[in-house]
Amino acid sequence: MNRRERIENTLAQHLSLQHLEVQDESHGHNVPDGAESHFKVVAVSEAFADKRLIQRHRMINELVANEFDQGMHALAIHVYTQAEWQERFNQAPMSPPCAGGEKSSEATSL
């Protein structure tokens, strides 16, 4: 089972989710192929109702803490209630480009 699948399974087991996306965004970063180091989570659950954004992020980070221990470097977290998700027309923001240098022939040849 790869890291994306483990994250999906963990979140699905612990949260009642209306929507879940887990994307491996490692390909957009200056890491070796197959690194599974940079991920994005989009989760929609009523478990986030009445919680501040920091509390929601902590919930996700606590659930996937083991993945950080095993080499995951970054996790973009977008969490919404069902109403918030519908207000966004069922779309999360796009991730920004890598600040540490994108994969390119120049970056990989150094």
C-alpha positions in Angstrom: 0.0 0.0 0.0 1.5 3.4 -0.9 1.4 6.5 1.2 -1.6 8.1 -0.6 -3.6 4.9 0.1 -2.5 4.9 3.8 -3.5 8.5 4.2 -6.9 7.9 2.6 -7.6 4.8 4.7 -6.5 6.5 7.9 -8.8 9.6 7.3 -11.7 7.4 6.2 -11.4 5.3 9.3 -11.4 8.2 11.7 -13.7 10.8 10.1 -17.2 10.5 8.7 -16.4 12.0 5.2 -18.7 13.3 2.5 -15.7 13.9 0.2 -12.0 13.0 0.3 -9.1 13.7 -2.1 -5.5 12.8 -1.4 -3.1 13.9 -4.1 0.6 13.1 -4.3 2.1 16.4 -5.4 5.7 15.2 -5.1 6.2 15.4 -8.9 6.1 19.2 -8.7 9.0 19.3 -6.2 12.7 18.8 -6.5 12.7 15.3 -5.0 13.6 11.9 -6.5 10.9 10.1 -8.5 8.7 8.0 -6.3 9.6 10.0 -3.2 6.0 10.3 -1.9 7.0 13.4 0.1 4.5 16.1 -0.7 0.7 15.6 -0.4 -2.5 17.5 -0.5 -5.7 16.5 1.4 -9.1 17.8 0.6 -11.6 16.6 3.2 -15.3 17.4 3.7 -16.8 16.3 7.0 -19.2 17.6 9.6 -16.5 16.7 12.1 -15.1 20.1 11.2 -18.2 22.1 12.2 -17.7 24.6 15.0 -13.9 24.1 14.8 -11.4 26.8 14.0 -9.1 26.2 11.0 -6.1 25.5 13.2 -8.1 22.8 15.1 -9.2 21.2 11.8 -5.6 21.1 10.6 -4.4 19.6 13.9 -7.0 16.9 13.6 -5.6 15.9 10.2 -2.0 16.2 11.3 -2.5 14.1 14.3 -4.2 11.4 12.2 -1.3 11.2 9.7 1.6 11.9 12.1 3.0 8.5 11.4 3.5 9.4 7.8 5.6 12.4 8.8 7.6 10.1 11.0 8.2 7.9 7.9 9.4 10.6 5.6 6.5 12.7 4.4 7.8 16.2 4.1 4.7 18.4 3.5 1.0 18.2 3.6 -1.4 20.9 2.2 -4.7 20.6 4.1 -8.0 21.9 2.9 -10.9 21.0 5.2 -14.5 22.0 5.0 -17.9 21.3 6.3 -20.5 20.2 3.6 -21.9 23.8 3.5 -18.5 25.3 3.1 -17.6 22.9 0.4 -20.8 23.7 -1.5 -20.0 27.4 -1.2 -16.7 26.7 -2.9 -18.5 24.9 -5.7 -16.9 21.7 -4.7 -13.3 22.9 -5.5 -10.2 23.3 -3.3 -7.6 25.9 -4.1 -4.7 24.8 -6.3 -1.4 24.3 -4.6 1.3 27.0 -5.2 4.5 26.1 -7.0 7.3 24.7 -5.0 9.2 27.4 -3.2 12.3 25.2 -2.9 12.9 24.9 -6.6 10.8 23.1 -9.2 11.9 20.0 -10.9 13.6 21.0 -14.1 16.6 19.9 -16.1 18.6 22.7 -14.4 17.6 21.7 -10.9 18.1 18.0 -11.4 21.5 18.4 -13.1 23.0 20.2 -10.1 
